[in-house]
């Protein structure tokens, strides 16, 4: 079965990651959780910072906070009907690899909203909904993800969600193994989202595929977090 960005051949040890075919939101979903599932062990999280670029926080001000709070209020109203993920699926949101249990937060993405987000921002139309797995096996809606095009300026991002309140992020300097290699044989301390390789030269020397940037800008919102400081901060 072919899934965007991933080819399943015969179980977890034969997952083939293909960034060329991935969509926005899938890079976040395919975090260290998947890598841990493949290798069967914990990994050092330190290298993840090499592959994540964030906007700088600007000085706080009441106008920005008011705007961000208004976005959250609109988002809460919109998400109310998606507490059950079946409703999200019925509305066109598709889950990214829900059968991989190592993914703790499943992204349900709507491609149409992602396409529109490249041109206009609507706080009621997030590109992805974020469902967290619970101990009883259900999925709890905890937030949403907004996206913008990869070449958006910080001022353009600020116009959507103020940079004094939230930090947008993008995925950069990623090196993936050559196509066709069994991921279970790959040294993931060097490759991928937590890999030590962060340059074209080093990636070429290792026989990998280098991506200066994958997808555009993203920001997560957690409107029900009990701490106001964490609504945009995770």
Long-range contacts (C-beta under 8 A, 24 or more apart in sequence): 3-97, 5-30, 6-30, 6-97, 12-37, 12-38, 12-100, 13-38, 13-182, 13-183, 13-184, 14-182, 14-183, 14-184, 15-183, 16-179, 16-180, 16-183, 17-176, 17-183, 17-192, 18-179, 19-174, 19-176, 19-209, 19-211, 19-214, 22-214, 22-215, 23-109, 23-111, 23-114, 23-215, 24-109, 24-114, 24-127, 24-128, 24-147, 24-215, 24-216, 24-218, 25-96, 25-107, 25-109, 25-114, 25-127, 25-128, 25-145, 25-147, 25-218, 26-96, 26-107, 26-109, 27-171, 27-193, 27-214, 27-215, 28-107, 28-145, 28-218, 29-96, 29-97, 29-103, 29-105, 29-106, 29-107, 30-96, 30-97, 30-103, 30-193, 31-103, 31-193, 32-193, 32-194, 33-102, 33-103, 33-104, 34-100, 34-102, 34-103, 35-188, 35-192, 35-193, 35-194, 36-102, 37-100, 37-101, 37-102, 38-183, 38-184, 38-188, 39-184, 39-188, 43-188, 43-189, 43-194, 44-189, 44-194, 45-194, 47-189, 47-194, 47-195, 47-196, 48-193, 48-194, 50-173, 50-195, 50-196, 50-198, 51-171, 51-172, 51-173, 51-174, 51-193, 51-194, 51-195, 51-198, 52-169, 52-170, 52-171, 52-172, 53-169, 53-170, 53-171, 53-172, 54-167, 54-168, 54-169, 55-154, 55-157, 55-163, 55-167, 55-168, 55-169, 55-217, 56-154, 56-163, 56-167, 57-163, 57-164, 57-167, 58-158, 58-162, 58-163, 58-164, 59-164, 60-164, 60-165, 61-164, 64-162, 64-164, 64-165, 65-162, 65-164, 65-165, 67-162, 68-161, 68-162, 68-165, 68-166, 68-231, 68-232, 70-123, 71-123, 71-161, 71-221, 72-221, 72-223, 72-231, 74-123, 74-124, 75-123, 75-124, 75-126, 75-144, 75-221, 75-223, 76-223, 76-224, 77-124, 78-123, 78-124, 78-125, 78-126, 79-129, 79-141, 79-144, 79-223, 82-129, 82-141, 83-141, 85-129, 85-131, 85-139, 85-141, 88-129, 88-131, 88-141, 93-128, 93-129, 95-131, 101-133, 103-133, 104-132, 104-133, 105-130, 105-131, 105-132, 105-133, 105-142, 106-130, 106-131, 106-132, 106-133, 106-139, 107-145, 114-147, 117-146, 117-147, 117-148, 118-147, 118-148, 118-149, 118-216, 121-146, 121-148, 121-159, 121-160, 126-221, 127-218, 130-220, 130-222, 142-222, 142-224, 143-220, 143-221, 143-222, 143-223, 143-224, 143-225, 143-234, 144-220, 144-221, 144-223, 145-218, 145-219, 145-220, 145-221, 146-218, 146-219, 146-221, 147-215, 147-216, 147-217, 147-218, 148-216, 148-217, 148-218, 149-216, 149-217, 150-213, 150-215, 150-216, 150-217, 151-216, 152-216, 152-217, 157-217, 157-219, 161-219, 161-221, 161-232, 165-232, 166-219, 166-221, 166-232, 166-233, 167-219, 167-232, 167-233, 168-217, 168-218, 168-219, 169-217, 169-218, 169-219, 170-213, 170-215, 170-216, 170-217, 170-218, 171-213, 171-214, 171-215, 172-212, 172-213, 172-214, 173-198, 173-199, 173-210, 173-211, 173-212, 174-210, 174-211, 174-214, 175-202, 175-203, 175-206, 175-208, 175-209, 175-210, 175-211, 176-208, 176-209, 176-211, 177-207, 177-208, 177-209, 178-207, 178-208, 178-209, 179-209
